[in-house]
Amino acid sequence: MSLTDIQKQVLQPFIDETLENLSTMAEMNGHVEDGFADQPDQFRFKGYAICCETSGHIEGVVLMHHYPETALAMGNSIRRCVLGDEEVMESMTEDMSDALAEWGNTVVGRATRCLGESNLGIQFDAPYFVHNTDEMSSILTGVTEIITVPVHIENVGRFYFNYLIRNINQDACRGLATDKKILIVDDLKMVRTSLKRYLGKLGYENICEAVNGQDAVEKFDSEHPDFMFMDVVMPELNGNEALRKIRAKDKDTPIVMLSSVADQQVISECESLGINGYIVKPLTMVDGPEMLGQFLC
């Protein structure tokens, strides 16, 4: 069974930060396989897990779930890279646990900060660590679905991202009322038309349009939208520049940026100005409504 877009979006920052921090903190290279839905009654604890509870729209727990030998290899590499300690530990000592804890806190902290800005209606608790089957048994209580993404570490082995889902709370996602006004901003008519159709499928018909950043600033003043979807790269005035002008007079209206290029510098600039999410185009009729809809929660 394939993953839904929202499941992919929740897991992707954890995966990105894992691969990045494997490289920077452990000098290890990794890659992921496609995720899939797993069965709770077939789940087996591997021996070591970094856990992060989620609540709100999805109640459950995200695991970075290791075999003991993988955890040991990672811990030794982290200690070597961070502390310059060349001694190879063959058991899960306190020093090893601390090394893995620091790595896990970094991954979880950065991933949840990213997700917190995406307005998914999901809250993330501080990470904690599980070392035995008894603790895992309590975590599995009430789990109805498990999402699994394998992560392979070059010359070491693999571990897994698991999202153990207990409940998808539809009431936690209150949603933007369908009579509210949405401003969509893109210089391409085809994109504006597609966004209108996706929003129409979600029940939103009160939609106005702007064709570039300068037009967006003017339409924001005249139309007073309740929500905005705005492209980044446009003629006359780019979306990030339009965002700066809008935020100079309005800090609260939700704005989600769209772009075909995931430029981290531009994303960081937009985040610093205050946005509610960032969508990388293209969108299609298959995934477009869901991708837009998750930001309207």
Long-range contacts (C-beta under 8 A, 24 or more apart in sequence): 1-36, 1-37, 2-36, 2-37, 3-35, 3-36, 3-37, 3-147, 4-290, 5-287, 5-290, 5-291, 5-294, 6-58, 6-120, 6-290, 6-294, 7-35, 7-147, 7-163, 8-35, 9-115, 9-118, 9-120, 9-294, 10-54, 10-58, 10-62, 10-115, 10-120, 10-122, 10-163, 11-35, 11-62, 11-147, 11-149, 11-161, 11-163, 13-110, 13-111, 13-112, 13-114, 13-115, 14-62, 14-64, 14-107, 14-108, 14-111, 14-161, 15-149, 15-151, 15-161, 16-111, 17-106, 17-107, 17-110, 17-111, 17-114, 18-64, 18-107, 18-151, 18-161, 19-151, 21-103, 21-106, 21-107, 21-110, 22-74, 22-153, 25-78, 25-81, 25-82, 25-102, 25-103, 25-106, 26-74, 26-77, 26-78, 26-81, 26-103, 27-77, 27-80, 27-81, 28-74, 28-77, 28-153, 28-154, 28-156, 29-153, 29-154, 30-151, 30-152, 30-153, 30-154, 31-151, 31-152, 32-149, 32-150, 32-151, 32-152, 33-149, 33-150, 33-151, 33-152, 34-149, 35-147, 35-148, 35-149, 35-161, 36-147, 36-148, 37-145, 37-146, 37-147, 37-148, 38-146, 38-147, 38-148, 38-162, 39-146, 40-140, 40-143, 40-144, 40-145, 40-146, 40-164, 43-140, 43-143, 43-146, 43-162, 43-164, 45-130, 45-133, 45-136, 46-159, 46-160, 47-71, 47-131, 48-92, 48-100, 48-129, 48-130, 48-131, 49-129, 49-130, 49-136, 50-100, 50-101, 50-104, 50-107, 50-108, 50-127, 50-128, 50-129, 51-127, 51-128, 51-129, 51-130, 51-139, 52-108, 52-112, 52-124, 52-125, 52-126, 52-127, 52-128, 53-124, 53-125, 54-122, 54-123, 54-124, 54-125, 55-122, 55-123, 55-125, 56-121, 56-122, 56-123, 56-169, 56-172, 57-120, 57-121, 57-122, 57-168, 57-169, 57-172, 57-173, 57-297, 58-122, 58-165, 58-167, 58-168, 58-169, 59-165, 59-166, 59-167, 59-168, 59-169, 60-143, 60-163, 60-164, 60-165, 60-166, 60-167, 61-139, 61-163, 61-164, 62-108, 62-124, 62-161, 62-162, 62-163, 62-164, 63-160, 63-161, 63-162, 63-163, 63-164, 64-104, 64-107, 64-108, 64-159, 64-160, 64-161, 65-159, 65-160, 65-161, 65-162, 66-159, 67-157, 67-158, 67-159, 68-92, 69-157, 70-153, 70-156, 70-157, 70-158, 70-159, 71-96, 71-100, 71-159, 72-96, 73-153, 73-156, 73-157, 74-100, 74-103, 74-153, 74-156, 75-99, 75-100, 78-102, 78-103, 92-131, 97-129, 100-129, 101-129, 104-129, 117-271, 117-275, 117-276, 117-277, 118-276, 118-277, 118-278, 118-294, 118-295, 119-254, 119-256, 119-276, 119-277, 119-294, 119-295, 119-297, 120-294, 120-297, 121-172, 121-173, 121-294, 121-297, 139-164, 140-164, 142-166, 142-167, 173-297, 174-297, 175-296, 175-297, 176-204, 176-226, 176-227, 176-254, 176-296, 176-297, 178-202, 178-203, 178-204, 178-205, 178-206, 179-206, 180-204, 180-206, 180-226, 180-227, 181-206, 181-207, 181-208, 181-223, 181-224, 181-225, 181-226, 181-227, 182-206, 182-207, 182-208, 182-225, 182-226, 182-227, 182-228, 182-229, 183-207, 183-208, 183-209, 183-210, 183-216, 183-219, 183-220, 183-223, 183-225, 183-227, 183-228, 183-229, 183-230, 184-208, 184-209, 184-210, 184-228, 184-229, 184-230, 185-209, 185-210, 185-211, 185-212, 185-213, 185-215, 185-216, 185-219, 185-228, 185-229, 185-230, 185-231, 185-234, 185-239, 185-242, 186-211, 186-230, 186-231, 186-234, 186-258, 187-211, 187-212, 187-231, 187-234, 187-235, 191-231, 191-281, 194-283, 194-285, 194-288, 195-229, 195-283, 195-288, 195-292, 197-285, 197-288, 198-283, 198-285, 198-288, 198-289, 198-291, 198-292, 199-289, 199-292, 201-289, 202-289, 202-292, 202-293, 202-296, 204-296, 212-236, 212-237, 213-237, 213-238, 213-239, 213-241, 213-242, 214-242, 216-242, 216-246, 217-242, 217-245, 217-246, 220-246, 220-250, 220-253, 225-253, 226-253, 226-254, 227-253, 227-254, 227-255, 227-256, 227-296, 228-253, 228-254, 228-255, 228-256, 229-255, 229-256, 229-258, 229-279, 229-292, 230-255, 230-256, 230-257, 230-258, 231-257, 231-258, 231-259, 232-257, 232-258, 232-259, 232-261, 232-263, 232-266, 232-270, 233-259, 233-260, 233-261, 239-270, 240-266, 240-269, 240-270, 240-273, 243-270, 243-273, 243-275, 244-273, 247-273, 247-274, 254-295, 256-295
